[in-house]
Amino acid sequence: QPQPHQALLNPRDMTTLDMTGRLGSSLRGTELMARHRGATNLEGLRHGPGSYSFSNSFFGYQGDFVAGEMHGVGRLAMGDGGNYEGDFVDGEITGRGIRAWPDGRRYEGQFVLGEMDGEGTHTAPGPDGVVTYQGKMASNRREGHGVLTGGGGDVFEGEFRRNRPHGRGKQSLAVSGECYDGEFIDGTRHGSGVMSTPAGDWYRGWWSRGLMHGEGRGHDAESGVTYAGEYALGRALAVPSSMEVALAPAAVIDGGEPAGVKGATAATAEGLAMGTVGAPLVVVAGEAIPSGVVNVRVRLPWRPTPAPPPPVAGEEEVMAGEEDTGSCIGEIASHETGRSLRCSLHVGLPEQPALEPVAASGSADVHATTAAVAAAKPGIETVLPPLVYGMEAALAEGSVAVVLTSEGVAAVEGVVIASATEPGTYTLRIVDATPGRYGALGRCPEVSVVLEVVVEAREAGGIAADAVEVTKRR
C-alpha cells in the first residue's frame, strides 16, 4: 500500500542553524560599525533595531538586538536563498517562527535552539503534490501526535516516531478509498487493526509488516465470502478443498415419508443412498426440489490426528487397544460463509472419460492405467479427468441457479424443475463458482445429485414403488 509518510523530512537539511560564536558582541569601534547598522547601548553593544553582516557571509540578520545579541523578532537570510523569520532568544532561534528553504519546503511553528521543536506545520513538494504535516516535532523530526497528508491525498493521523507512523493511528488512501484504524510500527501496519473499503471489503484482526497475518475476520465483497480464522501474508489459510452432498436423513415422520422426500422410505429400506445412480431422488416436473432435502457441505482438507505422546509408566494397559477411528475427511468449513454454488440440470448421467494408458515403471512394453500406476505407488493421488455431463436442461423461469453457503453448508432450495421437462433421469450438477479473491484462492471440485423426474405427483406409495423399480432396472 502506498504510504503518506514516504515523503520524509531529511534531518540533515534541518539541523541547528549555527550562528558561529556570539555574533561579535565584543567588537568595538570601526570594526563593529563595519558589520552592524543600528542602535547601540551605553556600553557600545548592539541594542534595538538593526542589521548585522556575519563574518560567515552566508548569514545576514535584520531585527532586534539586546545587549549585543539577536533577541526579539528578526529575519535571518541565508546565501542559498533560504531564510528564517520569527523569534530569537539570546542569539538563538528559539520561539515561534517561519523557516523557508530554496527548494520550496516551509515550516511554521515552534523552534528550540535552531531546530524545529514543538507544534508546527511543515510542507514540502512531492512527486504527487505538496506533502503537509501538522503536529508535534522534536529535533527536526515528526515526534508525537500529528496529521500527515500526502501529495496524492493519502492521510495519516496518529502517533509518529522518527518521522514515521508508530503507535496508534488512522490511515486513509485516496485512490482506493481504503481506511485503516489500528497499530503501526516503523511506518507499516503492524499489530491489531481494522480495514475497510468503499467496495464493502473489511478486515478486523492482526497485521504484520503491512499484511493481514494472524487471527482475523474479513469479508471480500467481490467474492461475497466472510471468513474467520488464520491469515498469513495477506491470505486466508483455511480454504475449503472439497464438497459433499448430504441428503436429509430418511427418518419416518407421521408414520410415512420424511417431510418433502418422495420415495425415500422405500429406497432406504433397500439400503441405498438417495440421490445416487441406484436410488435417484424423485422430483416432479414443475416443482422445486423439496426444501431441506439437499444440502452441500464444504469441507477443509483432511489433516491427520497428531500422534499421541508416549505413554506414561503405568498407563500402558489403559492405552492399549485404543485406535484412531476418525475418517479421512476434513472438517466442515463453518468459519466461512457466502461461497457461491451454481446449480444446473443435465440430461442423463455424467460419464467418466477413459483413462489414458501410460507406460508402467521398468517396462516400455507393459501398459497400465494412471490409476494402476498410482496404486503401485502409495501416497500418489490419482487425478481423474473431469466428468462429461449430458445436454443442459433449462430450469423453470425464476428458479434459483446459485445458492450460498452459511457456515460451511448450502441448502439447495428454490431450484425448480421446468414443467416441460421430459420424464427420465437427470443430474443436478453443483459447481463452486465463487468469484473474486476467495475463488482465486481455490474452488472445490463439483458434486452432483441424480434425479428421477416424473410428470405429476402421485400417492407416496406409488412414488416409492417407482423409486424401487428404477433401482431394479439398474
N, C-alpha and C positions, 0 to 999 in steps of 0.2 A: 504494500500500500504506500502511495506517496505520503510523505510526512512533512508537515509545515515547518518542522524545526530544521530542515536541511539547509536553509539559508541562515547560517550561524554567524554570530559575532566572532570576529577574529581578535583575540586578546592582544595580539602583537600590535594591532592598529589602535588599541585603546589605552595603551599604557600611560602611566602618570606623566603629565607634562612637566619635564624637568626645567626649572627656571634658572638653573646654574647659579648657585650662590644666593646672596641676599640682595640681588639687584643693585649692587653698588651703593649700598646705603652709607658706606664710609667715604664715598667720593666727595671732594670739596672743590670749590673754586671753578676754574675754567674747564677742568675735566668733567665735573658734574654738569655744568651748563651745556657742554657739547652733546650730552646724551639726554638730558632732561629739559623739557619745556613745561613750565608751570610754576606754581607757588611753592615756597619753602617755609619752614618754621624758623624760629629764632636761632635754632641750632644749625641751620643750613641744610636740614634734611627735607626731602620732598614731602609736601604736606598740602592736601587739597587736590583739586582737579589738575591733570597734567598729562603729559605723554613721555614715553621713555623708549629709547632705542638700546637694545641689549648688545653686549659685546658679541654674543652669538646673533648674527644679523638675521637668523631665521625667524626670530620673535620681535614683535613690536607691540607696545602696550599703550592704551589711552584710557584714562579713567581716574578713579580716586586713589590718593595716597594718604597714608597716615604714618608719621614718623619714619619716612623713608621707604615704607613697604606698600605694595599694592594692597589696598584694603578698602572695601566698599563695593561699588559697582564699576566694572570696566570691561574693556574689549581687548582680547589678546589675538593679534593677527599672526599668521604663520606663512612662511615662504612658499609652501606648496599650494596656497590658496585656501586652506582651512582656517577656522577661527573659533574662538570661544567668546561668548558674551554673557556676563552674569556676575555672580558674587565672587569676591576674593576675601580671604581672611589671612592676615599676617603673611602676605606674599604667596599664598597658595590658592588654587582653585578649589574652593570649598563653599558649599551652599547650593543655591539654585541657579541654573544657567542653561545655555544652549550651545552645543558643540556641533560644528558643521565640518564635513570632510569634502575635499575636492571631487571625490567620485560619486557624490550625491547622498552619502549617509548623513543622518542627522539624529541627534539625541537632545531631548529637552527634559530636564529633571534635576535630580539631586546629585551633587558631586562631593567627594571627600578626598582631599589631598590629590587633586588632579584626576581622580578616577570616577567613573560612573558608579554611584553607590547610593542606594535608596530607591524611592519611587521615581519612575520616569517613562518616557516614550521614545523608542528607538525605531527609526525607519531606514530601510536600505533597499536599493534597486536589486531586483532578482530577474531571472530569465523569464518569468511569467508575470512580472509586475512588481509593485512595491511590497516588501515584507515589513510588517509592523508588529512591534512588541510593546505592550503596555503592562507594566508591573514592576516587581522588585528587581533591583540589580545589586551586585556585590562584587567589587574588584573587577569591574568591566565585564561581568558575566550575568546572565539571567540566573537569579537565585531566589527561590521562594515562589509566591503565587503570581501568576501573570496570564496574559492573553496574547497568543501569537497568531497572526493572520498571514497566511502565505499569499504570494502574488496571484495565485490561481483561485483564491477564495477559501482554501482549507483553513480551518480554525482549530486551535487547541487552547483550552482554558484549564489551568490547574497548576500543579507544582512543578518547578524546574530545579535542576541541579546541574551546574557547569554547562549552562546553555541549553540543555536537553530536557524534555519532559521526563519527570522522575517522581513517582508517587501517584497520587490520585488525580485524575483529570478527565475532561470530556473533549472528544475529538470529532469533528465533522469534516467530511471530504466533499468538495464542491462538485466534482464531475459525477460521481456515483450517488451522491446524497447519503452515503453511509455514515452512521453515527456510532460512536463507541463511548461508553462511560465505564471507566474502571481504572485498573492499575497499570503503571508504566515503569519500566526500568531502562535507564540509559536511552530514552527516546523511542522504545518499542513497547507494544502491548505485552505485558508480562504479569501474570497473577490472575485475579478474578475480574471479570468484566462482562458487560452486556453490549452486543452489537445489533443494529437493525438497519434496514434499507427501505427506501420508498417502495420497492417492489414487493415487500412483505417478508423478506428473509429476516431471520433473527437468530441470535445465539446467546445463551446465558451459561457461563461456565468458566473454565480455566484456559489461560493462554500461556504460550511460551515463545519468546522471540518473534512476536508478531503473528503467530498462528494459533488456531484453536488446538489445544493439547491438554489432555486430561479429561476428567469427568465434565460433561456438559449436556445441555439440551438445546436443540436447534430445529429450525424449520426452513426448508427450501421451497420458495413459492412456486418456482417453475415445476419442480417435481411433485409438489403437494404433500411431501413427506415430512413428518415430525419425528425426530429421532432423539432418544435419551440414552446416553451411555458414554463409552470411551471414545475419545478423539486422539489422533496422532498426526502431527504435522499438517493440520488443517483438514483432515479427512476422518469421516466416521469409520470406526474399526469393525463394529459388529454388524456386518452387512449380510442379509439373508442369502442363501445359496440354493434353496430348493423349496418346492411347493408340494402339497399333497391334498387330495380331495377327501373330505370327511363328510359322509352322508349321515343324516340323522339316525340315531340308533333305532332299531326295529322293536321298540318297546310297545307292547299292546296297550292301546288306550280304549277305554269303554268296551273292552271285550272284543275289539276288532282291529282295524288298521291303525298304525301310528298316524298322527294328525298330518294330513296332506300327502301321505306316501301311498300311492295306489299299488297294490300287489306286493308290498314289502313283506307281509307276513308269510305268504306262500314261498317267496324267494328265499327268505332267510331260513325257512323251515327246511329247505333243500341244502342249507349250508353254504349259500352263495352270497358274495358281496354285491350289494346293489350298485348299479352304475357301471358294471363291468360287462364284458362280452357275454359272459354266462348268465348274467341277470341284469339286463338293461333297466334303467329307470323309465317307467311307463308314464308318458305325459300326453295330454290331449291337445290336438291342433286347435289354435285359437286361444289357448290358456297359457298362463305363466307357469314356469317351473315352481312347484309348491314352495311357499315361503318356509324358511328354516330347514329345508331338506339338504341342500347342497352348500357346503362350506369349504373354503380353501384355506388351509393353514400354511403360513410362510415360516420356514424354519432356518435357523442358523446352521453353519457347518458343524458336523459332529466333532466333538473333542473327547478323547478317551479319558476315563476317570483316572486321576493321578494315582500312582502306586501307593498303597498304604505304607506307613512307616514300619520298620522291623518290629516284630512282636517283643514285648517286654517279658522278661523272665517270669514264668509262672502263668502267662496268658496264652501260651501256645495252644493248649487244649481248647480254650474258648474260641480262638480264631480259626481253628482247624475246621475244614469243611465249608467255610464261607467263600462265596464266589460272587463275581460281578454279574448280576442278572440284567443289567441295563441293556437296551437295544442301541444299535449304532445309528441313531438318528439324532439330529441336533435339536436344541430347544426351540419352542415356538418364539418367534421374534416379537414378543409382547412389548418391547421397548420402542417399536416403530409403528406409526400409523400413517395411512394415506397412500400406500403403494397402489398403483393403478393396474388392474387386471382386466384385459379386454376379452369379451366372450363372443364367439362366433359359432354358427351351426353349420355342420358339413354332412353331406350325404354319405351314408355307409360308414365303414370302419377305416381308421388310418392303416396304412401299410408300412412295414419296416423294409427299407431297401436292402438288397442283398449286400453282404459284406464283401469287400474286395479281397481276393486271395493274396497272401503275402508269403514270401519265402521263409521257411522255418529255419531257425538258427542251426548252422552247421551243415546244411544240405541245400544246394541250389535246385535239386530235383524234387524235393518234398515241399508241398504247399499246404498251408493251413489258413484258417480264417484269423482275423485280428483277435477275435475272442479266444481262439485256441492258443495263440501265442501269448496273450495276456494271462491265460490260465496257467501257462507253463512258467510264468514269471510272477510270483506272488508280489503284491504291492503295486503292480501296474494297473491303473484303472482303464477299463475298456470304454472307449468313447464311440458310441454308436452314431451312425448318420441320423439326421432328423427324420421324423415320421412324415409320410406323404399323405395328406388329407384329401378327401373327395371334394367335389364341387361345393362351394359355399351356398347354403340356402338362406334366403333373406329371413330375418326376424320380423315380427309384426311391427307395423308403424307405431312409433312411440315406445318401443321396447328399450329397456336398459341394455347398453352394449358394454359399459365399463363399470366395474364395481371396485370399491376401495377397501383396503384393509383397515381394521381398527384393532390396535394392539396385537397385530400379527395374524388376524383372522378376517376373511372377507366372506360375507353371506351373499351367495348368488341369488339375488332376489330381483324381481321386476323384469326378468328375461322371458319374453312372451313369444311362443311359437306362432308363426303366422297361420291363420285359419286355412289358407290354401295349401299348406304343406301336405304332400302326399304321405300316406301311412307308410311306415317302414322304419328301418334302423338308421339312426343318425348319431353323430358325435358332437358333443358340446366341447369346443376347444377353448381353453383358458390360457391366455398368454400374458406374461408380465410385460406390460407396455409402459412402465414408469419412465417419464421423460426427465430431462434436466440432470442435475448433479448426481442424484441418487441412482438414476438409471445408468449413468456413465460409470458409477462405481461397480455395477453388476446387476444383471437381471436374472431371475430364477428361471430354470427350464420349465417349459409349458407342461400342463397336465390336461386331462380330458375326462369326460363322463359319457358313457354310452347311453343313449336314449332310444326308446321304442315309442314312436309317435303313433297314436291311434286317432281315429276320426272323431269320436264322440265319447263322452263319459258313460260308463255303464256301471252296473252294480259292482261293489267291491269284490265279490266272489268271482265275477266274470273277468275283471281285470287281473285278479290274482291268477286265474286259470290261464289267461293269455300269457302272463309272465312265465309261468312254469312251462307252457307249450313252447314259447320261444327258446327256453333253456334246453328243452329236449331236442329241438331241431338242430341246436349247435352241438 
